[in-house]
């Protein structure tokens, strides 16, 4: 008994639809672009650390490593209250 019909070219009737979807995906993927706005560039420049800040952070790191860094609990608690009460 033969299962194959006389028309073997239309074995997958959805083949054309699948090919069209693949072409559309290729077109979409090739057109993606990223642009950084001038505002974003300005924000990135503002985030750069100043020399004063960098030296302050380095001093704190050295104090922590040497064991000489002391935390002021009242000042820390006040800063936390100020932050959460906004």
Secondary structure, 3 states (H helix, E strand, C coil): CCCCCCCCCCCCCCHHHHHHHHHHHHHHHHCCCCCCCHHHHHHHHHCCCCHHHHHHHHHHHHHHHHCCCCCCHHHHHHHHHHHHCC
